[in-house]
Each structure stands twice: as structure tokens, then as C-alpha cells.
Amino acid sequence: MTAAGPRRPPGDRPPGGRPPDRGPRSSAERGAGSLLAVGVVAASVALLALAVPLYTVLAGRSRIAATADASALAAADAASGAIAGEPCTAAKSVARGNGARLDACVVDGLVVTVRATASIGGLAVAVAATAGPPGTR
């Protein structure tokens, strides 16, 4: 107990409902919360600026992988006689139709391996795929 009355836990309101006077804030503390909020927003924007291009390239690589798969399947169909034409010509047509370039096409009997490349965000992304009858590789 003090001369002013019983001790209260910090932050407890005295009778009458007014919060205790904490005194004037120092000028060094003014605006510190705003500065912290600006820092958090800036860090979030920086992370977003790094993540968006990365995910764009990853999604594009997935699209190029699908294009390489489709090109290899078309070439394998042509090699087996299921569709008319030359295997590498069929693969090139499918790759071009999907916005990629066919870099390599290797026919080994009924098995065909292709490599498709496309530019995503200024980066060249290349993916290889192989297709043929079941049990050949």
C-alpha cells in the first residue's frame, strides 16, 4: 500500500475510469509504428517482386514440358505409321503450334526423343521428351 492508495497491476484503471497518465512520449518514439509498417510493406513487395518471375518461369516450363511430350507422341505416331508423315516433321508442327521451337529430334526405330525450347521471361527453357510403344524403354 502506498500513500496514494493500494497498488494496482500495471495498466489497471484507477477508480473513475481514466487510464493512468503515462507521461509525455519521447520524440524518438513518435512515428516508429509507421516506419515499421512501411518496412513490412516494402519487404512484402520485394518478396512478391522476386516470387512472380520465378513462378512465371516454373509455369512456363510446365507448358514447354507438355509441348515436348505432345511433340514426342506425334513423332512416335508418325514413326509407327499411325499417322501419315515424317516423325520429325510431325513433332516440329506440334511444337510450333504450341509456341515452342523443336531443337532436336532423334528417331530410333519406333522410339522418338525430341527437345523443345521456348523463351519465358527472357530465359530460354528447354525440355526433352521420349515417346514410343510400351515396353521399348
C-alpha positions as CSV (number, residue, x, y, z in Angstrom):
1,M,0.0,0.0,0.0
2,T,1.2,3.5,-0.9
3,A,0.3,6.9,0.3
4,A,-2.0,7.3,-2.7
5,G,-3.8,4.0,-2.1
6,P,-3.4,0.3,-2.8
7,R,-1.1,-0.8,-5.6
8,R,-2.7,-1.8,-8.8
9,P,-1.3,-4.0,-11.5
10,P,0.3,-2.1,-14.4
11,G,-2.4,-1.0,-17.0
12,D,-5.2,-1.3,-14.5
13,R,-7.5,1.7,-14.5
14,P,-8.0,3.7,-11.3
15,P,-11.4,4.4,-9.9
16,G,-13.2,6.9,-12.2
17,G,-12.2,5.0,-15.4
18,R,-9.4,7.3,-16.6
19,P,-6.3,5.5,-17.7
20,P,-3.2,6.3,-15.7
21,D,-1.1,9.1,-17.0
22,R,2.0,7.6,-18.6
23,G,3.7,10.9,-19.2
24,P,4.8,12.5,-22.4
25,R,6.3,10.2,-25.1
26,S,9.8,10.9,-26.1
27,S,10.3,12.4,-29.6
28,A,12.4,9.3,-30.6
29,E,9.3,7.1,-30.3
30,R,7.0,9.2,-32.5
31,G,6.3,7.6,-35.8
32,A,8.1,4.4,-35.0
33,G,5.0,2.3,-35.7
34,S,4.5,4.0,-39.1
35,L,8.1,3.3,-40.0
36,L,7.8,-0.3,-39.0
37,A,4.6,-0.7,-41.2
38,V,6.4,0.9,-44.2
39,G,9.2,-1.6,-43.7
40,V,6.9,-4.6,-43.6
41,V,5.1,-3.4,-46.7
42,A,8.4,-2.8,-48.5
43,A,9.6,-6.3,-47.6
44,S,6.4,-7.9,-48.8
45,V,6.6,-6.0,-52.1
46,A,10.2,-7.1,-52.5
47,L,9.3,-10.8,-51.9
48,L,6.5,-10.5,-54.3
49,A,8.7,-9.0,-57.0
50,L,11.1,-12.0,-56.6
51,A,8.4,-14.7,-56.5
52,V,6.3,-13.6,-59.5
53,P,9.0,-14.1,-62.1
54,L,10.1,-17.4,-60.6
55,Y,6.6,-18.8,-60.7
56,T,6.1,-17.5,-64.2
57,V,9.2,-19.4,-65.4
58,L,8.1,-22.6,-63.5
59,A,4.6,-22.4,-65.0
60,G,6.1,-21.8,-68.5
61,R,8.5,-24.8,-68.0
62,S,5.4,-26.9,-67.3
63,R,3.8,-25.7,-70.6
64,I,7.0,-26.5,-72.5
65,A,7.2,-30.0,-71.0
66,A,3.6,-30.6,-72.2
67,T,4.6,-29.3,-75.6
68,A,7.7,-31.6,-75.7
69,D,5.5,-34.6,-74.6
70,A,2.9,-33.9,-77.3
71,S,5.6,-33.5,-80.0
72,A,7.3,-36.8,-79.0
73,L,3.9,-38.6,-79.1
74,A,3.1,-37.1,-82.6
75,A,6.5,-38.2,-83.8
76,A,6.1,-41.7,-82.4
77,D,2.7,-42.0,-84.0
78,A,4.3,-41.0,-87.4
79,A,7.2,-43.4,-86.8
80,S,4.7,-46.3,-86.1
81,G,2.5,-45.4,-89.1
82,A,-0.5,-44.4,-87.0
83,I,-0.5,-41.0,-88.8
84,A,1.0,-40.1,-92.1
85,G,4.2,-38.1,-92.5
86,E,7.7,-38.0,-91.2
87,P,8.2,-38.2,-87.4
88,C,10.3,-35.1,-87.0
89,T,8.0,-33.0,-89.3
90,A,5.1,-34.0,-87.1
91,A,7.0,-33.1,-83.9
92,K,8.0,-29.8,-85.4
93,S,4.5,-28.9,-86.4
94,V,3.1,-29.7,-82.9
95,A,5.9,-27.7,-81.2
96,R,5.4,-24.7,-83.4
97,G,1.6,-24.9,-82.8
98,N,2.3,-24.6,-79.1
99,G,4.7,-21.7,-79.3
100,A,7.9,-23.7,-79.0
101,R,10.9,-24.5,-81.2
102,L,12.0,-28.0,-81.9
103,D,15.8,-28.2,-81.3
104,A,16.4,-31.9,-81.6
105,C,14.5,-34.9,-83.0
106,V,16.1,-38.4,-82.8
107,V,14.3,-41.4,-84.2
108,D,15.4,-44.8,-83.0
109,G,13.1,-47.3,-84.7
110,L,9.7,-46.6,-83.1
111,V,11.1,-44.6,-80.3
112,V,11.4,-40.8,-80.7
113,T,13.2,-38.3,-78.5
114,V,12.6,-34.6,-79.0
115,R,13.8,-31.4,-77.4
116,A,11.6,-28.3,-77.4
117,T,12.7,-24.8,-76.4
118,A,10.8,-21.6,-75.7
119,S,11.6,-18.2,-74.2
120,I,9.9,-17.4,-71.0
121,G,10.5,-14.0,-69.4
122,G,13.7,-13.7,-71.4
123,L,15.0,-17.1,-70.3
124,A,15.4,-20.0,-72.8
125,V,13.7,-23.0,-71.3
126,A,14.4,-26.4,-72.9
127,V,12.7,-29.7,-72.1
128,A,13.3,-33.2,-73.7
129,A,10.7,-36.0,-74.0
130,T,10.7,-39.5,-75.3
131,A,7.8,-41.5,-76.7
132,G,7.3,-44.9,-78.3
133,P,5.4,-48.1,-77.9
134,P,5.0,-49.6,-74.4
135,G,8.0,-51.7,-73.3
136,T,10.5,-50.3,-75.7
137,R,12.4,-48.3,-72.9
